[in-house]
Amino acid sequence: MGQAQNPNSYPLEHFSSPIQALQTLLENINHQGVVIGGVAASLLGTPRFTADIDVVVLLGFEELPNLLHEAEKQGIITRIPNAVDFAQRSRVLLLRHINSGIDIDLSLGVLPFEIEMVERSNLVMIGDIKIQLPTPEDLIIMKSIARRPKDLIDIQAISASNPDLDQSRIRYWIEQFGEALDMPNLWEEISVLL
């Protein structure tokens, strides 16, 4: 994992407390996670509205009780009954930061790409707040898979803010996911946004 950097300024305001709690949680689980989604897109591209915090962690189901114990110490609790059962079915643990009311969707990563994304991530400083972020390339790859309209806008913004992207890495992984998801034209769709 890379060292701290300072990306585009982003008004964290009501996200600062849950991000700090989440970063402490990630540190307590050996830095095995990275913030993705709208927060990462706002920091690596153009600031935009987001209602929650998305994160990928590299943990197995057997590690969820310890994760929840550590999360509770940081004021982060489950937001649905039987959250562990739901996570075992969906690979997503639905959490909430108590003080701010901000939801945290914690995905349990297992794919080779997700492992690489966490290993390649960078610790970024925004004012006094630390946050573990993916590389711009890896966030583009993640957003290419989701392909919602806001993801496509995020891809353009991340690309515009990061002109020296490793396009060969992006192409490799998008082609891999395109093949696995039976979307053979995925790279062609995404390449025009870069």
Secondary structure, DSSP 8 states (H G I E B T S, - for coil): -B-----S----GGGHHHHHHHHHHHHHTTT-EEEEHHHHHHHHS-----SEEEEEE---GGGHHHHHHHHHHTTEEESSTTHHHHHHHHSEEEEEETTT--EEEEEE--SHHHHHHHHH-EEEEETTEEEEE--HHHHHHHHHHH--HHHHHHHHHHHHH-TT--HHHHHHHHHHHHHHTT-TTHHHHHHTT-
